[in-house]
Amino acid sequence: MFLGIDVGTRVVGYAKINREGVVVSSGSKSLRAESTGDQWDNFVGRLAILSKWLPQLFDMPYDVVGIECPYAGPNPQVYLKLGIVFGYVAHAAQRRGISIIRVAPTQAKKALSGNGRTTKHEMVQCARTFTGLDITSHDEADAIGVALFTKEFFDVRVHMV
């Protein structure tokens, strides 16, 4: 079983894929916390929600967990926060003894759509086609791409050994 995670500061996407490449479950988790008016306090509240939810996400033994790497956009504060969320998720997986790999956004997009420059809307459309489900969240669609890349990476590594 493979788990793909699309980290975000407000929503985290996830997708569980079996060894045959079939999506077993997918979705997204809102990290909506009560607003205090302070940007960092709100973020810490969202991290608390994330840390309570992660044990439920890691509810089974996974072969590998793929976590999408933060994208270095124009806002350094967002990049910093994404890095913190990435660290939380990676730490939770490693505490459970689960191997992790970092997946670049372009790798996830290419795994699902065949194109590393696919738009968010196109990713959702590709995820719908791939799964046959009514996927509306780009976070969930990105997580499916992360999980697919993770499975492909694992398959290549196993055949190399």
MDTraj code that builds the backbone (N, CA, C; nanometers):
import mdtraj as md
import numpy as np

residues = "MET PHE LEU GLY ILE ASP VAL GLY THR ARG VAL VAL GLY TYR ALA LYS ILE ASN ARG GLU GLY VAL VAL VAL SER SER GLY SER LYS SER LEU ARG ALA GLU SER THR GLY ASP GLN TRP ASP ASN PHE VAL GLY ARG LEU ALA ILE LEU SER LYS TRP LEU PRO GLN LEU PHE ASP MET PRO TYR ASP VAL VAL GLY ILE GLU CYS PRO TYR ALA GLY PRO ASN PRO GLN VAL TYR LEU LYS LEU GLY ILE VAL PHE GLY TYR VAL ALA HIS ALA ALA GLN ARG ARG GLY ILE SER ILE ILE ARG VAL ALA PRO THR GLN ALA LYS LYS ALA LEU SER GLY ASN GLY ARG THR THR LYS HIS GLU MET VAL GLN CYS ALA ARG THR PHE THR GLY LEU ASP ILE THR SER HIS ASP GLU ALA ASP ALA ILE GLY VAL ALA LEU PHE THR LYS GLU PHE PHE ASP VAL ARG VAL HIS MET VAL".split()
xyz = np.array([
    [0.0853, -0.1169, 0.0000],
    [0.0000, 0.0000, 0.0000],
    [0.0902, 0.1236, 0.0000],
    [0.0486, 0.2229, -0.0761],
    [0.1243, 0.3467, -0.0889],
    [0.0352, 0.4639, -0.0488],
    [0.0968, 0.5609, 0.0156],
    [0.0243, 0.6798, 0.0587],
    [0.0914, 0.8014, -0.0026],
    [0.0119, 0.8856, -0.0663],
    [0.0614, 1.0116, -0.1204],
    [-0.0004, 1.1264, -0.0433],
    [0.0814, 1.2244, -0.0085],
    [0.0337, 1.3382, 0.0690],
    [0.0738, 1.4675, 0.0005],
    [-0.0258, 1.5535, -0.0187],
    [-0.0040, 1.6886, -0.0704],
    [-0.0122, 1.7830, 0.0489],
    [0.1033, 1.8315, 0.0944],
    [0.1037, 1.9175, 0.2130],
    [0.0518, 2.0567, 0.1784],
    [-0.0170, 2.1152, 0.2738],
    [-0.0682, 2.2501, 0.2601],
    [-0.0809, 2.3124, 0.3976],
    [-0.0908, 2.4435, 0.4025],
    [-0.1032, 2.5103, 0.5316],
    [-0.2484, 2.5191, 0.5769],
    [-0.3423, 2.4998, 0.4851],
    [-0.4846, 2.5048, 0.5207],
    [-0.5583, 2.3741, 0.4910],
    [-0.5122, 2.3018, 0.3893],
    [-0.5726, 2.1744, 0.3502],
    [-0.4611, 2.0776, 0.3135],
    [-0.4755, 1.9525, 0.3579],
    [-0.3800, 1.8472, 0.3239],
    [-0.4547, 1.7416, 0.2437],
    [-0.4041, 1.7101, 0.1253],
    [-0.4630, 1.6054, 0.0430],
    [-0.3934, 1.4733, 0.0684],
    [-0.4684, 1.3637, 0.0558],
    [-0.4088, 1.2319, 0.0737],
    [-0.4715, 1.1326, -0.0233],
    [-0.3947, 1.0290, -0.0579],
    [-0.4450, 0.9214, -0.1433],
    [-0.3726, 0.7929, -0.1084],
    [-0.4510, 0.6874, -0.0921],
    [-0.3973, 0.5549, -0.0637],
    [-0.4158, 0.4699, -0.1890],
    [-0.3053, 0.4103, -0.2362],
    [-0.3066, 0.3308, -0.3587],
    [-0.2482, 0.1937, -0.3285],
    [-0.3148, 0.0897, -0.3779],
    [-0.2625, -0.0452, -0.3544],
    [-0.1532, -0.0787, -0.4559],
    [-0.0969, -0.1976, -0.4428],
    [0.0157, -0.2363, -0.5287],
    [-0.0222, -0.2523, -0.6751],
    [-0.1514, -0.2651, -0.7025],
    [-0.1985, -0.2735, -0.8416],
    [-0.2204, -0.1354, -0.9015],
    [-0.2024, -0.0308, -0.8223],
    [-0.2193, 0.1057, -0.8714],
    [-0.3620, 0.1572, -0.8642],
    [-0.4463, 0.0916, -0.7851],
    [-0.5859, 0.1323, -0.7694],
    [-0.5988, 0.2219, -0.6463],
    [-0.6679, 0.3333, -0.6624],
    [-0.6902, 0.4232, -0.5497],
    [-0.7906, 0.3576, -0.4548],
    [-0.7458, 0.3296, -0.3331],
    [-0.8287, 0.2659, -0.2316],
    [-0.9119, 0.3705, -0.1581],
    [-0.8499, 0.4825, -0.1260],
    [-0.9221, 0.5950, -0.0668],
    [-0.8415, 0.7219, -0.0906],
    [-0.9134, 0.8327, -0.0933],
    [-0.8479, 0.9618, -0.1112],
    [-0.9391, 1.0688, -0.0550],
    [-0.8818, 1.1840, -0.0315],
    [-0.9605, 1.2944, 0.0208],
    [-0.8709, 1.4098, 0.0601],
    [-0.9270, 1.4980, 0.1393],
    [-0.8489, 1.6103, 0.1897],
    [-0.8962, 1.6420, 0.3307],
    [-0.8066, 1.6963, 0.4094],
    [-0.8343, 1.7309, 0.5479],
    [-0.8161, 1.8810, 0.5647],
    [-0.9229, 1.9463, 0.6074],
    [-0.9144, 2.0893, 0.6362],
    [-0.8441, 2.1090, 0.7694],
    [-0.7521, 2.2020, 0.7716],
    [-0.6815, 2.2351, 0.8947],
    [-0.7365, 2.3640, 0.9537],
    [-0.8630, 2.3863, 0.9328],
    [-0.9276, 2.5094, 0.9780],
    [-0.9287, 2.5147, 1.1301],
    [-0.8680, 2.6185, 1.1825],
    [-0.8625, 2.6398, 1.3271],
    [-0.9353, 2.7689, 1.3610],
    [-0.9735, 2.7807, 1.4858],
    [-1.0395, 2.9029, 1.5304],
    [-0.9441, 3.0205, 1.5153],
    [-0.9920, 3.1260, 1.4552],
    [-0.9084, 3.2434, 1.4292],
    [-0.8857, 3.3227, 1.5573],
    [-0.7588, 3.3550, 1.5803],
    [-0.7236, 3.4369, 1.6968],
    [-0.6877, 3.5785, 1.6549],
    [-0.6782, 3.5998, 1.5240],
    [-0.6369, 3.7307, 1.4750],
    [-0.4876, 3.7398, 1.4514],
    [-0.4110, 3.6507, 1.5102],
    [-0.2657, 3.6488, 1.4925],
    [-0.2305, 3.5378, 1.3940],
    [-0.1565, 3.5746, 1.2897],
    [-0.1235, 3.4812, 1.1817],
    [-0.0506, 3.3566, 1.2332],
    [0.0485, 3.3733, 1.3189],
    [0.1260, 3.2586, 1.3668],
    [0.0465, 3.1742, 1.4653],
    [-0.0358, 3.2366, 1.5503],
    [-0.1200, 3.1594, 1.6413],
    [-0.2179, 3.0732, 1.5631],
    [-0.2748, 3.1284, 1.4565],
    [-0.3653, 3.0510, 1.3716],
    [-0.2937, 2.9316, 1.3097],
    [-0.1710, 2.9533, 1.2652],
    [-0.0927, 2.8462, 1.2045],
    [-0.0632, 2.7365, 1.3069],
    [-0.0281, 2.7746, 1.4271],
    [-0.0012, 2.6770, 1.5320],
    [-0.1282, 2.5962, 1.5627],
    [-0.2433, 2.6606, 1.5593],
    [-0.3697, 2.5895, 1.5768],
    [-0.3932, 2.4877, 1.4669],
    [-0.3573, 2.5222, 1.3433],
    [-0.3717, 2.4282, 1.2318],
    [-0.2746, 2.3112, 1.2469],
    [-0.1553, 2.3374, 1.3004],
    [-0.0597, 2.2289, 1.3247],
    [-0.1129, 2.1325, 1.4309],
    [-0.1833, 2.1849, 1.5295],
    [-0.2422, 2.0992, 1.6326],
    [-0.3460, 2.0059, 1.5711],
    [-0.4269, 2.0576, 1.4803],
    [-0.5257, 1.9742, 1.4106],
    [-0.4542, 1.8671, 1.3292],
    [-0.3492, 1.9066, 1.2590],
    [-0.2712, 1.8124, 1.1778],
    [-0.2121, 1.7015, 1.2647],
    [-0.1523, 1.7370, 1.3764],
    [-0.0869, 1.6361, 1.4604],
    [-0.1872, 1.5385, 1.5212],
    [-0.3109, 1.5806, 1.5437],
    [-0.4145, 1.4896, 1.5938],
    [-0.4657, 1.3974, 1.4837],
    [-0.4640, 1.4452, 1.3583],
    [-0.5177, 1.3683, 1.2464],
    [-0.4173, 1.2681, 1.1885],
    [-0.2889, 1.2998, 1.1938],
    [-0.1887, 1.2148, 1.1288],
    [-0.1894, 1.0697, 1.1773],
    [-0.2066, 1.0397, 1.3065],
    [-0.2119, 0.8976, 1.3458],
    [-0.3242, 0.8211, 1.2768],
    [-0.4367, 0.8865, 1.2481],
    [-0.5457, 0.8216, 1.1757],
    [-0.5064, 0.7948, 1.0311],
    [-0.4297, 0.8870, 0.9740],
    [-0.3857, 0.8704, 0.8355],
    [-0.2882, 0.7538, 0.8223],
    [-0.2022, 0.7384, 0.9219],
    [-0.1034, 0.6297, 0.9207],
    [-0.1600, 0.5079, 0.9933],
    [-0.2817, 0.4682, 0.9552],
    [-0.3543, 0.3628, 1.0235],
    [-0.3201, 0.2223, 0.9763],
    [-0.2325, 0.2099, 0.8801],
    [-0.1967, 0.0780, 0.8271],
    [-0.0500, 0.0800, 0.7856],
    [0.0071, -0.0390, 0.7669],
    [0.1462, -0.0427, 0.7221],
    [0.1556, -0.0081, 0.5731],
    [0.2299, 0.0933, 0.5441],
    [0.2511, 0.1351, 0.4060],
    [0.3890, 0.0899, 0.3602],
    [0.4002, 0.0582, 0.2316],
    [0.5313, 0.0272, 0.1760],
    [0.6179, 0.1526, 0.1791],
    [0.5610, 0.2616, 0.1327],
    [0.6300, 0.3907, 0.1270],
    [0.5249, 0.5005, 0.1330],
    [0.5624, 0.6117, 0.1939],
    [0.4792, 0.7317, 0.1925],
    [0.5511, 0.8370, 0.1097],
    [0.4828, 0.8917, 0.0108],
    [0.5371, 1.0008, -0.0691],
    [0.4778, 1.1317, -0.0208],
    [0.5642, 1.2297, 0.0023],
    [0.5197, 1.3601, 0.0487],
    [0.5654, 1.4640, -0.0527],
    [0.4696, 1.5426, -0.1006],
    [0.5060, 1.6456, -0.1975],
    [0.5918, 1.7521, -0.1322],
    [0.7023, 1.7843, -0.1972],
    [0.7939, 1.8871, -0.1475],
    [0.7300, 2.0249, -0.1608],
    [0.7575, 2.1111, -0.0641],
    [0.7075, 2.2489, -0.0769],
    [0.7652, 2.3163, -0.2003],
    [0.6819, 2.3948, -0.2634],
    [0.7207, 2.4713, -0.3814],
    [0.7663, 2.6092, -0.3357],
    [0.8842, 2.6505, -0.3793],
    [0.9383, 2.7813, -0.3410],
    [0.8785, 2.8901, -0.4282],
    [0.7638, 2.9397, -0.3874],
    [0.6970, 3.0464, -0.4610],
    [0.7489, 3.1825, -0.4195],
    [0.6772, 3.2861, -0.4546],
    [0.7235, 3.4226, -0.4286],
    [0.7122, 3.4659, -0.2823],
    [0.6338, 3.3940, -0.2002],
    [0.6137, 3.4344, -0.0616],
    [0.6943, 3.3455, 0.0328],
    [0.8023, 3.3977, 0.0917],
    [0.8855, 3.3146, 0.1792],
    [0.8128, 3.2663, 0.3049],
    [0.7134, 3.3401, 0.3531],
    [0.6384, 3.2964, 0.4710],
    [0.5595, 3.1688, 0.4408],
    [0.5002, 3.1615, 0.3241],
    [0.4254, 3.0418, 0.2853],
    [0.5206, 2.9240, 0.2710],
    [0.6347, 2.9469, 0.2089],
    [0.7337, 2.8406, 0.1908],
    [0.7819, 2.7877, 0.3258],
    [0.8050, 2.8769, 0.4197],
    [0.8472, 2.8378, 0.5540],
    [0.7398, 2.7511, 0.6193],
    [0.6155, 2.7950, 0.6114],
    [0.5060, 2.7198, 0.6738],
    [0.4873, 2.5830, 0.6074],
    [0.4988, 2.5776, 0.4747],
    [0.4888, 2.4490, 0.4055],
    [0.6001, 2.3543, 0.4495],
    [0.7181, 2.4098, 0.4708],
    [0.8299, 2.3289, 0.5195],
    [0.8029, 2.2716, 0.6574],
    [0.7394, 2.3502, 0.7414],
    [0.7045, 2.3028, 0.8758],
    [0.6016, 2.1909, 0.8669],
    [0.4996, 2.2080, 0.7829],
    [0.3981, 2.1033, 0.7655],
    [0.4627, 1.9775, 0.7091],
    [0.5505, 1.9932, 0.6099],
    [0.6231, 1.8791, 0.5534],
    [0.6964, 1.8049, 0.6649],
    [0.7645, 1.8791, 0.7515],
    [0.8385, 1.8190, 0.8627],
    [0.7482, 1.7431, 0.9582],
    [0.6329, 1.7990, 0.9894],
    [0.5366, 1.7310, 1.0763],
    [0.4962, 1.5967, 1.0162],
    [0.4615, 1.5987, 0.8884],
    [0.4149, 1.4769, 0.8221],
    [0.5287, 1.3742, 0.8132],
    [0.6464, 1.4177, 0.7742],
    [0.7604, 1.3258, 0.7625],
    [0.7950, 1.2652, 0.8986],
    [0.7934, 1.3462, 1.0015],
    [0.8244, 1.2974, 1.1359],
    [0.7208, 1.1947, 1.1814],
    [0.5943, 1.2214, 1.1576],
    [0.4880, 1.1273, 1.1969],
    [0.5043, 0.9936, 1.1259],
    [0.5398, 0.9967, 0.9973],
    [0.5600, 0.8719, 0.9221],
    [0.6805, 0.7959, 0.9767],
    [0.7888, 0.8651, 1.0001],
    [0.9091, 0.7978, 1.0481],
    [0.8915, 0.7427, 1.1895],
    [0.8111, 0.8087, 1.2706],
    [0.7829, 0.7562, 1.4047],
    [0.7096, 0.6232, 1.3972],
    [0.6341, 0.6019, 1.2896],
    [0.5625, 0.4755, 1.2697],
    [0.6504, 0.3733, 1.1967],
    [0.7738, 0.4105, 1.1645],
    [0.8642, 0.3193, 1.0953],
    [0.8376, 0.3088, 0.9464],
    [0.7714, 0.4094, 0.8889],
    [0.7359, 0.4076, 0.7476],
    [0.8397, 0.4866, 0.6682],
    [0.8898, 0.4278, 0.5611],
    [0.9846, 0.4972, 0.4740],
    [0.9131, 0.6084, 0.3995],
    [0.9841, 0.7180, 0.3771],
    [0.9258, 0.8295, 0.3032],
    [1.0141, 0.8664, 0.1851],
    [0.9502, 0.9235, 0.0828],
    [1.0252, 0.9851, -0.0259],
    [0.9664, 1.1236, -0.0496],
    [1.0505, 1.2117, -0.0949],
    [1.0062, 1.3461, -0.1324],
    [0.9694, 1.3435, -0.2793],
    [0.8559, 1.4039, -0.3106],
    [0.8078, 1.4056, -0.4488],
    [0.7918, 1.5514, -0.4923],
    [0.8585, 1.5871, -0.5998],
    [0.8457, 1.7227, -0.6528],
    [0.7077, 1.7396, -0.7162],
    [0.6523, 1.8600, -0.7112],
    [0.5215, 1.8826, -0.7742],
    [0.5177, 1.8394, -0.9207],
    [0.6258, 1.8630, -0.9942],
    [0.6276, 1.8245, -1.1356],
    [0.6252, 1.6726, -1.1523],
    [0.6864, 1.5990, -1.0587],
    [0.6849, 1.4532, -1.0651],
    [0.5435, 1.3996, -1.0415],
    [0.4736, 1.4595, -0.9451],
    [0.3363, 1.4170, -0.9159],
    [0.2449, 1.4459, -1.0346],
    [0.2611, 1.5629, -1.0937],
    [0.1780, 1.5997, -1.2087],
    [0.2032, 1.5061, -1.3264],
    [0.3285, 1.4756, -1.3501],
    [0.3624, 1.3883, -1.4623],
    [0.3117, 1.2464, -1.4395],
    [0.3165, 1.1986, -1.3153],
    [0.2696, 1.0630, -1.2863],
    [0.1204, 1.0472, -1.3146],
    [0.0428, 1.1513, -1.2872],
    [-0.1019, 1.1429, -1.3077],
    [-0.1447, 1.1835, -1.4481],
    [-0.0830, 1.2895, -1.4997],
    [-0.1310, 1.3450, -1.6270],
    [-0.0390, 1.3205, -1.7464],
    [0.0851, 1.2840, -1.7182],
    [0.1821, 1.2680, -1.8261],
    [0.2551, 1.3968, -1.8594],
    [0.2211, 1.5048, -1.7892],
    [0.2810, 1.6357, -1.8149],
    [0.3139, 1.7013, -1.6807],
    [0.4394, 1.7361, -1.6602],
    [0.4833, 1.7977, -1.5357],
    [0.4397, 1.9415, -1.5155],
    [0.3769, 1.9999, -1.6157],
    [0.3324, 2.1402, -1.6066],
    [0.1793, 2.1523, -1.6079],
    [0.1113, 2.0456, -1.5742],
    [-0.0343, 2.0442, -1.5760],
    [-0.0914, 2.1445, -1.4753],
    [-0.2008, 2.2108, -1.5108],
    [-0.2652, 2.3054, -1.4192],
    [-0.3440, 2.2291, -1.3128],
    [-0.3832, 2.3005, -1.2074],
    [-0.4623, 2.2392, -1.1004],
    [-0.5948, 2.1851, -1.1544],
    [-0.6602, 2.2614, -1.2387],
    [-0.7866, 2.2172, -1.2978],
    [-0.7664, 2.0891, -1.3788],
    [-0.6606, 2.0840, -1.4579],
    [-0.6323, 1.9650, -1.5385],
    [-0.6007, 1.8446, -1.4492],
    [-0.5339, 1.8687, -1.3354],
    [-0.5042, 1.7589, -1.2425],
    [-0.6337, 1.6992, -1.1875],
    [-0.7278, 1.7845, -1.1532],
    [-0.8566, 1.7355, -1.1028],
    [-0.9255, 1.6517, -1.2106],
    [-0.9236, 1.6992, -1.3353],
    [-0.9854, 1.6242, -1.4452],
    [-0.9168, 1.4891, -1.4646],
    [-0.7838, 1.4879, -1.4588],
    [-0.7094, 1.3622, -1.4741],
    [-0.7400, 1.2667, -1.3594],
    [-0.7505, 1.3194, -1.2376],
    [-0.7819, 1.2350, -1.1215],
    [-0.9207, 1.1744, -1.1349],
    [-1.0163, 1.2524, -1.1860],
    [-1.1514, 1.2005, -1.2086],
    [-1.1489, 1.0871, -1.3101],
    [-1.0759, 1.1072, -1.4185],
    [-1.0670, 1.0055, -1.5228],
    [-0.9984, 0.8807, -1.4702],
    [-0.8901, 0.8982, -1.3959],
    [-0.8116, 0.7854, -1.3449],
    [-0.8907, 0.7022, -1.2441],
    [-0.9627, 0.7692, -1.1545],
    [-1.0318, 0.6981, -1.0467],
    [-1.1768, 0.6658, -1.0771],
    [-1.2393, 0.7432, -1.1657],
    [-1.3817, 0.7286, -1.1887],
    [-1.4654, 0.7906, -1.0780],
    [-1.4014, 0.8664, -0.9894],
    [-1.4701, 0.9304, -0.8770],
    [-1.4926, 1.0782, -0.9061],
    [-1.5841, 1.1377, -0.8348],
    [-1.6146, 1.2802, -0.8513],
    [-1.5215, 1.3637, -0.7635],
    [-1.3986, 1.3747, -0.8051],
    [-1.2979, 1.4502, -0.7296],
    [-1.3094, 1.5978, -0.7671],
    [-1.3159, 1.6829, -0.6651],
    [-1.3276, 1.8272, -0.6887],
    [-1.2105, 1.9049, -0.6285],
    [-1.1370, 1.8439, -0.5377],
    [-1.0286, 1.9126, -0.4674],
    [-0.8959, 1.8946, -0.5403],
    [-0.8278, 2.0041, -0.5679],
    [-0.6953, 1.9922, -0.6305],
    [-0.5950, 1.9328, -0.5318],
    [-0.6193, 1.9477, -0.4029],
    [-0.5301, 1.8868, -0.3031],
    [-0.5382, 1.7344, -0.3107],
    [-0.6593, 1.6834, -0.3230],
    [-0.6803, 1.5392, -0.3376],
    [-0.6197, 1.4900, -0.4691],
    [-0.6412, 1.5637, -0.5769],
    [-0.5859, 1.5251, -0.7073],
    [-0.4331, 1.5226, -0.7031],
    [-0.3732, 1.6231, -0.6424],
    [-0.2275, 1.6259, -0.6302],
    [-0.1780, 1.5063, -0.5488],
    [-0.2504, 1.4713, -0.4418],
    [-0.2105, 1.3574, -0.3590],
    [-0.2165, 1.2268, -0.4377],
    [-0.3143, 1.2141, -0.5270],
    [-0.3210, 1.0953, -0.6122],
    [-0.1969, 1.0889, -0.7009],
    [-0.1563, 1.2039, -0.7568],
    [-0.0334, 1.2078, -0.8360],
    [0.0891, 1.1720, -0.7534],
    [0.0949, 1.2197, -0.6308],
    [0.2071, 1.1875, -0.5416],
    [0.2096, 1.0371, -0.5135],
    [0.0926, 0.9790, -0.4855],
    [0.0858, 0.8355, -0.4572],
    [0.1263, 0.7530, -0.5798],
    [0.0824, 0.7946, -0.6975],
    [0.1200, 0.7218, -0.8194],
    [0.2702, 0.7271, -0.8432],
    [0.3292, 0.8459, -0.8251],
    [0.4741, 0.8561, -0.8412],
    [0.5449, 0.7680, -0.7384],
    [0.4952, 0.7680, -0.6153],
    [0.5558, 0.6884, -0.5079],
    [0.5536, 0.5410, -0.5432],
    [0.4411, 0.4928, -0.5945],
    [0.4311, 0.3534, -0.6361],
    [0.5286, 0.3236, -0.7501],
    [0.5338, 0.4108, -0.8500],
    [0.6262, 0.3915, -0.9620],
    [0.7708, 0.3878, -0.9134],
    [0.8064, 0.4786, -0.8223],
    [0.9404, 0.4844, -0.7659],
    [0.9723, 0.3539, -0.6930],
    [0.8776, 0.3071, -0.6120],
    [0.8946, 0.1829, -0.5375],
    [0.9132, 0.0656, -0.6329],
    [0.8301, 0.0569, -0.7369],
    [0.8387, -0.0524, -0.8334],
    [0.9750, -0.0571, -0.9021],
    [1.0263, 0.0590, -0.9379],
    [1.1583, 0.0658, -1.0021],
    [1.2667, 0.0196, -0.9048],
    [1.2595, 0.0679, -0.7795],
    [1.3602, 0.0315, -0.6784],
    [1.3593, -0.1181, -0.6506],
    [1.2404, -0.1783, -0.6422],
    [1.2301, -0.3228, -0.6140],
    [1.2911, -0.4020, -0.7277],
    [1.2701, -0.3598, -0.8515],
    [1.3248, -0.4334, -0.9664],
    [1.4749, -0.4115, -0.9830],
    [1.5299, -0.3091, -0.9204],
    [1.6738, -0.2840, -0.9290],
    [1.7507, -0.3744, -0.8330],
    [1.6843, -0.4209, -0.7282],
    [1.7523, -0.4990, -0.6242],
    [1.7678, -0.6422, -0.6650],
])
top = md.Topology()
chain = top.add_chain()
for i, resn in enumerate(residues, 1):
    res = top.add_residue(resn, chain, resSeq=i)
    for name in ("N", "CA", "C"):
        top.add_atom(name, md.element.get_by_symbol(name[0]), res)
traj = md.Trajectory(xyz[None], top)
